[in-house]
Amino acid sequence: MVTVHEVARVAGVSAATVSRFLNGTAKVSEEKRRVIESVIERLNYKPNVLAQNLKSGSTRTIGVLTQSLMSGYFADAMAGIDDALQGAGYAPLIVSGHWRAQEEAERMELLIARRVDGVVILSGRLKDSQILKLSNRVPIVAFGRQLEGKHAYGFSLDNYKAACDAVEYLIMQGHRNIAFIAGPPDHEDAQARLKGYRDTLAKHKIPRNPRLIEAGDFLETGGLLAVERLLESGERFTAIFAGNDLTAYGARLALYRRGIRVPEDISIVGFDDLHSSMCTTPPLTTVRQPLFEVGRCLGQAILAMIRHEKPDIDLPQLSLEVRESVRRIG
């Protein structure tokens, strides 16, 4: 295996000069640069990345804690993170917490034990206090919560306003009996969406009916079971605002099994705008969460934290994507 010393001997320079050149810390003449690069190519020299990392104290890896490796939500955000890391010399190490706080904590310990240089948290159920404590050991950037510490940074988009816009749209289409399937009650985004739903009904002086609010878990099964409970309650509703797109998919399935048409009988609005949402039957009206852009912001932020800089990112905006799952009534 070709070594730095052999490259240095053939190039006629010191091994230290070659090492500094490879690390980008050496200023060499144009002639020496060409000679070193020529020798590296001719000898097919491959740097020992592991040895370099051990020497520098860096593994050049970024831990990514997500909740589901199978969801389109994760895939879109992960693509953005990967885009931000391109060219920076870092590779992602991905683990899943499956929406369980204990498992998230265990996965964080695993990432830290692997000596990652930083961690990106895509949503989840860890408490802010837990994240801040963990950030004393590794820089952390989290999505879905407002967070700021010496080694921690978190941001979320305006879920409240987006939820208000979604419910406002349903009201403008003539709907007054609007059911809501909530997300996990300890999730900041889910809380903001529920508040947006309630406040928009109040703004239009539409009486709040607690029986039209059902618990969900941001998963398809939660949406399906929530609609089953809504239908069994006997409460009248003409539209459903689902806490996220996966919930909307489950809700749509429950209605289909009961022979209830969308949007002719019941309208549905989701939240996230996953790729598959434009291919549902009918295509889903939903709040577009620009997850690729979010992932890119997370990647940029963790790189800044590793450099001991304050993240300076332009947050993307949420918007309502109107498709064919809502019918105007009245």
C-alpha positions as CSV (number, residue, x, y, z in Angstrom):
1,M,0.0,0.0,0.0
2,V,1.4,3.4,-1.0
3,T,2.3,5.6,1.9
4,V,2.8,9.4,2.4
5,H,6.5,8.7,2.8
6,E,6.7,7.1,-0.6
7,V,4.8,9.9,-2.2
8,A,7.2,12.4,-0.5
9,R,10.3,10.4,-1.7
10,V,9.2,10.3,-5.3
11,A,8.1,14.0,-5.3
12,G,11.3,15.1,-3.6
13,V,9.6,16.8,-0.7
14,S,9.2,16.0,3.0
15,A,6.4,13.7,4.3
16,A,5.2,16.6,6.4
17,T,4.8,18.8,3.3
18,V,2.7,16.1,1.6
19,S,0.5,15.6,4.7
20,R,-0.1,19.4,5.0
21,F,-0.8,19.6,1.3
22,L,-3.4,16.8,1.6
23,N,-5.0,18.5,4.6
24,G,-5.1,21.8,2.7
25,T,-2.9,23.6,5.3
26,A,0.3,23.8,3.4
27,K,1.2,26.7,1.0
28,V,3.4,25.2,-1.7
29,S,4.6,26.7,-5.0
30,E,2.7,25.9,-8.1
31,E,5.5,23.7,-9.4
32,K,5.6,21.6,-6.2
33,R,1.8,21.3,-6.2
34,R,1.9,19.9,-9.8
35,V,4.6,17.5,-8.8
36,I,2.8,16.2,-5.7
37,E,-0.5,15.8,-7.6
38,S,1.3,14.0,-10.4
39,V,2.9,11.6,-8.1
40,I,-0.3,10.9,-6.2
41,E,-2.0,10.1,-9.5
42,R,0.8,8.0,-10.8
43,L,1.2,5.9,-7.6
44,N,-2.6,5.8,-7.1
45,Y,-2.2,7.0,-3.6
46,K,-5.3,6.7,-1.4
47,P,-5.2,8.6,2.0
48,N,-5.8,6.5,5.1
49,V,-9.0,8.3,6.2
50,L,-9.3,6.3,9.4
51,A,-5.7,7.2,10.4
52,Q,-6.3,10.9,9.5
53,N,-9.5,11.0,11.6
54,L,-7.9,9.4,14.6
55,K,-5.0,11.9,14.4
56,S,-7.4,14.9,14.1
57,G,-9.9,13.6,16.7
58,S,-12.7,13.8,14.1
59,T,-14.6,10.9,12.5
60,R,-16.0,13.2,9.7
61,T,-19.5,11.7,10.4
62,I,-22.8,13.4,11.2
63,G,-25.4,11.4,13.2
64,V,-29.0,11.8,12.0
65,L,-31.7,10.7,14.4
66,T,-35.1,10.3,12.6
67,Q,-38.3,8.5,13.5
68,S,-39.0,6.3,10.5
69,L,-36.6,5.1,7.9
70,M,-39.6,4.2,5.6
71,S,-41.4,7.6,5.5
72,G,-41.3,10.0,2.7
73,Y,-40.9,12.8,5.3
74,F,-37.5,11.3,6.3
75,A,-36.4,10.6,2.8
76,D,-37.0,14.2,1.6
77,A,-35.3,15.7,4.6
78,M,-32.4,13.3,4.4
79,A,-31.8,14.2,0.8
80,G,-31.5,17.8,1.8
81,I,-29.1,17.0,4.6
82,D,-27.0,14.9,2.2
83,D,-27.0,17.8,-0.3
84,A,-25.6,20.2,2.4
85,L,-22.9,17.7,3.4
86,Q,-21.7,17.2,-0.2
87,G,-18.2,18.6,-0.6
88,A,-17.8,19.2,3.1
89,G,-16.1,15.9,3.8
90,Y,-18.8,14.5,6.1
91,A,-20.9,11.4,5.8
92,P,-24.3,10.8,7.6
93,L,-24.8,8.0,10.1
94,I,-28.5,7.3,10.3
95,V,-30.5,5.8,13.2
96,S,-34.2,5.7,14.0
97,G,-36.1,6.4,17.3
98,H,-39.5,5.1,16.2
99,W,-41.3,7.9,18.1
100,R,-40.2,6.4,21.4
101,A,-38.3,8.8,23.8
102,Q,-36.4,5.9,25.4
103,E,-35.3,4.5,22.1
104,E,-34.3,8.0,20.9
105,A,-32.1,8.5,24.1
106,E,-30.5,5.1,23.4
107,R,-29.8,6.0,19.8
108,M,-28.2,9.3,20.8
109,E,-25.9,7.4,23.2
110,L,-25.0,5.1,20.3
111,L,-24.2,8.0,18.0
112,I,-22.1,9.7,20.7
113,A,-20.2,6.4,21.4
114,R,-19.4,6.3,17.6
115,R,-17.8,9.7,18.1
116,V,-19.9,11.5,15.5
117,D,-18.9,15.2,15.0
118,G,-22.4,16.4,15.3
119,V,-26.0,15.2,15.4
120,V,-29.1,16.3,13.5
121,I,-32.5,15.4,15.1
122,L,-35.4,15.2,12.8
123,S,-38.4,15.7,15.1
124,G,-39.0,13.2,18.0
125,R,-39.9,13.1,21.6
126,L,-36.7,13.9,23.5
127,K,-37.3,16.8,25.9
128,D,-35.4,20.1,25.3
129,S,-33.6,19.6,28.6
130,Q,-32.3,16.2,27.4
131,I,-31.1,17.7,24.1
132,L,-29.3,20.6,25.8
133,K,-27.6,18.2,28.2
134,L,-26.5,15.9,25.4
135,S,-25.2,19.0,23.5
136,N,-22.5,19.3,26.2
137,R,-21.0,16.2,24.6
138,V,-21.7,16.8,20.9
139,P,-23.1,19.7,18.8
140,I,-26.8,19.2,18.0
141,V,-29.2,20.7,15.6
142,A,-32.9,19.8,16.0
143,F,-35.9,20.4,13.7
144,G,-39.4,20.9,15.1
145,R,-38.5,22.9,18.2
146,Q,-37.1,26.3,19.1
147,L,-33.8,25.7,20.8
148,E,-30.6,27.7,21.5
149,G,-27.7,26.7,23.6
150,K,-23.9,26.9,23.5
151,H,-23.7,23.7,21.4
152,A,-27.4,23.3,20.5
153,Y,-29.6,24.9,17.9
154,G,-33.2,24.2,16.9
155,F,-35.7,25.7,14.6
156,S,-39.3,25.0,13.4
157,L,-41.5,26.5,10.7
158,D,-44.7,28.4,11.3
159,N,-47.0,25.4,11.8
160,Y,-49.5,27.6,13.6
161,K,-50.0,30.0,10.6
162,A,-50.0,27.1,8.1
163,A,-52.8,25.3,10.1
164,C,-54.8,28.5,10.3
165,D,-54.5,28.9,6.5
166,A,-55.6,25.3,5.9
167,V,-58.7,25.6,8.1
168,E,-59.4,29.1,6.6
169,Y,-59.4,27.5,3.2
170,L,-62.0,24.8,4.3
171,I,-64.2,27.5,5.8
172,M,-64.0,29.6,2.6
173,Q,-65.2,26.4,0.8
174,G,-68.3,26.5,3.0
175,H,-67.3,23.9,5.6
176,R,-68.3,24.6,9.2
177,N,-68.3,21.1,10.7
178,I,-64.5,20.4,10.4
179,A,-63.0,17.4,12.3
180,F,-59.4,17.5,13.3
181,I,-57.1,14.5,13.8
182,A,-54.2,15.7,16.1
183,G,-50.6,14.5,16.3
184,P,-48.8,13.4,19.4
185,P,-49.7,15.7,22.3
186,D,-46.1,16.2,23.4
187,H,-45.0,17.2,19.9
188,E,-44.5,21.0,19.4
189,D,-45.6,20.9,15.7
190,A,-48.7,19.0,16.6
191,Q,-49.6,21.5,19.4
192,A,-49.2,24.4,17.0
193,R,-51.5,22.8,14.4
194,L,-54.2,22.1,17.0
195,K,-54.0,25.6,18.2
196,G,-54.3,26.9,14.6
197,Y,-57.4,24.8,14.1
198,R,-59.1,26.0,17.2
199,D,-58.2,29.7,16.8
200,T,-59.4,29.8,13.2
201,L,-62.8,28.3,14.1
202,A,-63.0,30.9,16.9
203,K,-62.1,33.7,14.5
204,H,-65.1,32.8,12.4
205,K,-67.3,32.3,15.4
206,I,-67.8,28.6,14.7
207,P,-68.7,26.8,17.9
208,R,-65.9,24.5,19.0
209,N,-67.0,20.8,19.2
210,P,-64.5,18.8,21.3
211,R,-66.1,15.6,19.9
212,L,-64.7,16.5,16.5
213,I,-61.1,16.5,17.7
214,E,-59.6,13.0,17.7
215,A,-56.1,11.9,18.9
216,G,-53.7,10.6,16.3
217,D,-50.0,9.7,16.2
218,F,-48.8,11.0,12.8
219,L,-49.1,7.5,11.3
220,E,-51.5,5.9,8.9
221,T,-53.0,3.6,11.5
222,G,-53.7,6.6,13.8
223,G,-55.6,8.4,11.1
224,L,-57.6,5.2,10.2
225,L,-58.6,4.6,13.8
226,A,-59.4,8.3,14.5
227,V,-61.9,8.3,11.5
228,E,-63.5,5.1,12.8
229,R,-64.1,6.8,16.1
230,L,-65.4,9.9,14.5
231,L,-67.9,7.9,12.4
232,E,-69.0,5.8,15.4
233,S,-69.6,9.0,17.5
234,G,-72.5,10.0,15.2
235,E,-71.1,13.6,15.0
236,R,-71.8,15.3,11.7
237,F,-68.7,16.6,9.8
238,T,-68.1,17.6,6.2
239,A,-64.3,17.9,6.3
240,I,-61.2,16.5,8.0
241,F,-58.0,18.4,8.7
242,A,-55.4,15.8,9.3
243,G,-52.3,16.4,11.5
244,N,-50.1,15.2,8.7
245,D,-50.2,13.5,5.3
246,L,-49.7,10.0,6.7
247,T,-52.7,10.6,9.0
248,A,-54.7,11.8,6.0
249,Y,-53.8,8.6,4.1
250,G,-55.2,6.5,7.0
251,A,-58.3,8.7,7.2
252,R,-58.9,8.3,3.4
253,L,-58.7,4.5,3.8
254,A,-61.2,4.4,6.6
255,L,-63.7,6.5,4.6
256,Y,-63.2,4.2,1.5
257,R,-64.0,1.1,3.6
258,R,-67.2,2.7,4.7
259,G,-68.1,3.7,1.1
260,I,-67.7,7.4,1.9
261,R,-66.5,9.4,-1.1
262,V,-63.7,12.0,-1.1
263,P,-64.4,14.9,-1.7
264,E,-68.1,14.3,-2.6
265,D,-69.1,13.3,0.9
266,I,-66.1,14.3,3.1
267,S,-63.2,16.7,2.2
268,I,-59.7,16.1,3.5
269,V,-56.7,18.4,4.0
270,G,-53.3,17.1,5.1
271,F,-50.0,18.6,6.2
272,D,-46.5,17.9,4.8
273,D,-47.0,17.4,1.0
274,L,-45.2,14.2,0.7
275,H,-44.4,13.1,-2.8
276,S,-47.2,10.5,-2.8
277,S,-49.8,13.1,-1.8
278,M,-50.2,14.3,-5.4
279,C,-50.9,10.7,-6.5
280,T,-53.6,9.7,-4.0
281,T,-57.2,9.3,-5.1
282,P,-58.1,12.1,-5.3
283,P,-54.8,14.1,-5.1
284,L,-54.5,15.5,-1.6
285,T,-54.9,19.2,-0.7
286,T,-52.2,19.7,1.9
287,V,-49.8,22.2,3.5
288,R,-46.5,21.9,1.7
289,Q,-43.6,21.5,4.1
290,P,-40.4,22.0,1.9
291,L,-38.6,19.1,3.5
292,F,-35.6,19.0,1.2
293,E,-34.9,22.7,1.9
294,V,-35.4,22.0,5.7
295,G,-32.9,19.2,5.5
296,R,-30.4,21.4,3.7
297,C,-30.8,24.0,6.4
298,L,-30.2,21.4,9.1
299,G,-27.1,20.2,7.3
300,Q,-25.8,23.8,6.9
301,A,-26.5,24.5,10.6
302,I,-24.7,21.5,12.0
303,L,-21.6,22.2,9.9
304,A,-21.7,25.8,11.3
305,M,-22.0,24.4,14.9
306,I,-19.0,22.1,14.3
307,R,-17.0,25.1,13.2
308,H,-18.1,26.9,16.4
309,E,-20.1,29.4,14.4
310,K,-23.7,30.5,14.9
311,P,-26.0,29.1,12.2
312,D,-27.2,31.7,9.7
313,I,-29.8,30.1,7.5
314,D,-32.8,31.2,5.5
315,L,-35.8,29.3,6.7
316,P,-38.2,28.1,3.9
317,Q,-41.9,28.9,4.1
318,L,-45.0,26.7,4.4
319,S,-47.7,27.0,1.8
320,L,-51.1,25.4,1.0
321,E,-51.1,23.2,-2.1
322,V,-54.7,23.1,-3.4
323,R,-55.6,19.9,-5.2
324,E,-58.8,17.8,-5.5
325,S,-59.6,16.4,-2.1
326,V,-61.7,19.4,-1.0
327,R,-65.2,20.2,-2.4
328,R,-67.0,23.5,-2.1
329,I,-70.4,23.1,-0.3
330,G,-73.3,25.5,0.4
